[in-house]
Amino acid sequence: MKSKPLVSVFITTYNHESFISDCLDSILTQDYENFEIIVGDDASTDNNQEILLEYKDRYPNIIKLVLHEKNIGITNNCNSILPLCNGRYIASIGGDDQMLPDKLSIQVEYLENNEHCNMCFHNLEAFDSDTDNILYYTHFDGNGKRKRDSGTIKDAIKEGVFFSPISLMMRAVNLPQGGFDERIPMASDWLFYVDVLSKGGSVEYIDNILGRYRRSSNSITINRPDGFRLEVDILNSINIIMIRYPEFTKEALYRYGQMLFKMRKHKNYFDFVKSSLKLGFHLKGFIAYMLYIISVGRIQK
């Protein structure tokens, strides 16, 4: 009988003492048996690390921990545990989110049967952390319209992340050397997925609800950092993409224009634009200026 491929479940966590047990239990009770759990804790100040150590004692052959003593940030935390993943496939999840019972088996089967597929993702139920009520489903936008079901690197550059990162399963063979780009301190996941898709193939949707996405006051998507820090990370990611993948410059500039349009009314707009130029690209100052004239300046008038 053919053995099932190993799956590495990749978890980053910080101050999730109220949620981490639910997350780990949802993985440990999967109907798929051949998996490992790799957890990076970014110097939690609550009891998160103590809970993780308890689970490690109970499941020493399944759980690997990296417990940081000082906070190193999201990107560096990801890179601290990525090299420890030994699976053929990598499944990512946040320490406050949950898997539904057959998630791993369904995604492994899909990837095993679809060699052209580089990454697959699924629908999630977003739920209120306080009430447990379902708020929405992640594969539909704010107008109830279904999002893109599949795409390539070209689509991911132009449209951004049209898939939920905590629903992804990836082929480990396609992971970029060096992992997440540490020049992008917070929102480095989009560039990472673009790098994965640069190996070829597609990202494809499985029409099942296979996970739960927690929405709480501590969620970064709700309690966003001040000063457009996430947006500046994306602008800097676009700078890197245009250098790394010049054949997709048109798609990158489209995404760049979208971001600048979104930020246009902020009083420190030009400071953010200058921050986005810091990684150094010869034509970037000119490009940013032209994008401002075309997509922002006229609109403000």
Secondary structure by P-SEA (a helix, b strand, c coil): cbbbbbbbbbbbbccccccaaaaaaaaaacccccbbbbbbbcccccaaaaaaaaaaaacccccccccccccccaaaaaaaccccccccbbbbbccccccccaaaaaaaaaaaacccccbbbbbbbbbcccccccccccccccccccccccccaaaaaacccccccccccccccccccccccccccccaaaaaaaaaaccbbbbbbcccccbbbbbccccccccccccaaaaaaaaaaaaaaaaacccaaaaaaaaaaaaaaaaccccaaaaaaaaaacccccaaaaaaaaaaacccccccc
